[in-house]
Amino acid sequence: MSKLWGGRFTKKTDQLVEEYTASILFDKELAEEDIQGSLAHVTMLGKCGILPADDVEKIQDGLHKVMQMIRRGEVEFSVSDEDIHMNIEKTLIDEIGPVGGKLHTGRSRNDQVATDMHLYLRKRVVEFVGMLVKLQEALIGQAKANLDTILPGYTHLQRAQPILFAHHMMAYVSMFGRDIERFRDSYKRVDMLPLGAGALAGTTFPIDRHFVAQQLGFERVYENSLDAVSDRDFIVEFLANASLVMTHLSRLCEEIVLWSSTEFQFVELDDAFTTGSSIMPQKKNPDVAELVRGKTGRVYGNLIGMLTVLKALPLAYNKDMQEDKEGMFDTVRTLQGALQLFAPMIATMKVNRDRMRQAVNQDFSNATDIADYLASKGMPFRQAHEVIGKTVLYCIQNKKYLLDLTLQEFLQFSELFDDRIYEVLQPENVVNARNVYGGTATAQVSEAIGRAEEAVGLNNRWFEEYIEKSK
């Protein structure tokens, strides 16, 4: 028997067709999930009296043996057996004889492969929550260490207003917090069992799908067999969530690349997370940040590719859906690599607070506070805005900054100025004046750190509970 489905055919499959349609070169990554699903399935077949206990025991023992053989690298996967499901079943039959062919009773490769991917992504979603928590912890660590570090805040990459470096770090903690929320929310749609849907219409055997779900730890069972075998929303959602994580990582990468340049000198990356030049010995390149930034594009591409595959597909399963795996595996590997490096890279990053303070002292990012100061004295804000614009122009023409001006120079622009203007313009006061929820004032950032640490603790417990449950 060369093909497990070959009874209806009178000719061998063309070799080029075998190579083109086979998925074993990439779906072998699902081997453990495939066997895990098969063990639950055959246990159910025994419970429901569909297979005798002796057959069930032989198949279970055989599956465990095949699992160990795969882990030891003793199974040579064959393109002629097409995919991971057929390769495992063929190996099982080789090991325990024809009884291994009973394993496929009451199921199809259509619901089998969907189950494998649900099992696979369920692990990955939890794993990424744990990795994002580690990254948040690294960012919070930098924030706590730099509660008194002030740097220029930017809009349009132009200096805008002074902010705390801690406030800047906490912005990314918020971004990655939303990423965790999205992964956790998507988990309930990954945590669904398609097995038992058959090829598309269910099965004539009296199976117990809810028992299989319980065996595999699934919270829910697909309600509709057509939907069960054709649904790839959970993969699209994973790819979309991963794309947003990469968006946030890429934004931080861009800032790290800028900040570590000679022009900025705001931060210095640890030698362990940089590389040198083959020709210029003075170079210290932020290659990790640059490569993560670059790899963002491939994750986006995998999302668009998956959406395009699904567009206009009729129900139920179609061979097009074989294209759902390579992009998913690639995104998993890409995101794993980025997150594994990012947390320690942030944790070991040196912050040049003196250089940041120097930058704040040599710009006009405190100008808005003068406008607010004049407005608080009764001048309409729009008029105050014009006054300060002229004051800044005067400073530029005279190669001065606002704190360099004498009171007489201020008074030529408005008689409302008094000595308090020098207190208003101090960077610490500019920062702490923004004492509103979510603002950059030290008190607000300290409270934000406390809230973030509480959220990190909750997410970490969710992660640890799953790990404990899956043992």
Secondary structure, DSSP 4 states (H G I P E B T S, - for coil): ---TTGGG-SSPPPHHHHHHH--HHHHGGGHHHHHHHHHHHHHHHHHTTSS-HHHHHHHHHHHHHHHHHHHTT-----GGG-SHHHHHHHHHHHHH-GGGGGGGTT--HHHHHHHHHHHHHHHHHHHHHHHHHHHHHHHHHHHHHTTT-EEEEEETTEEEEEEEHHHHHHHHHHHHHHHHHHHHHHHHHHSEE-TT-TTTT--SS---HHHHHHHHT-SEE-S-HHHHHH--HHHHHHHHHHHHHHHHHHHHHHHHHHHTSTTT--EE--GGG-B--SS-TT--B-HHHHHHHHHHHHHHHHHHHHHHHHTTPPSS--GGGGGHHHHHHHHHHHHHHHHHHHHHHHHTPEE-HHHHHHHHHTS-TTHHHHHHHHHHTT--HHHHHHHHHHHHHHHHHTT--GGGS-HHHHHTT-TT--TTHHHHTSHHHHHHT--STTSSSHHHHHHHHHHHHHHHHHHHHHHHHHHHHT-
